[in-house]
Amino acid sequence: MRKSYATIKQVVLKNNCPECYNNSGLQLTFKQEFLETTLHKTLTQKISHSLYCNTCETEIFPVQWTDDIERVYEYQLKAFTPKKSYLKLKPFALILIVVAIVLIAALVTFLISSYK
């Protein structure tokens, strides 16, 4: 199973960076988890976020956030609508399902004919 995250929304913030105190480099990113296996692809409802300063090139963790950054984050989180989750079967999974149905039908037919 391979996990990856699809970027859904990026917002440039006008708040001061807690590291370099610049107010033009903060970028808040929301990502949604995407799972892929040999049988299916799934977009889940699991949301991830990150805050990155492009000026000093550091990731700002929630422990370092100021009250202003937290307020903006809460607002952006409320305004953010994730994509609908889905499950998409791959052709290999569909083939396995068809083969299983054919085998079950053959087994039932064999049992019915041998019972009579």
Buried (B, 14 or more C-beta within 10 A) or exposed (E): EEEEBEEBBEBEBEBBBBBEEEEEBBBBBBBBBBBBEEBBBBBBEBBEBBBBBEBBEBEBEEEEBEEEBEEBBEEBEEEBEBEEEEEEEBEEBEEEEEEEEEEEEEEEEEEEEEEE
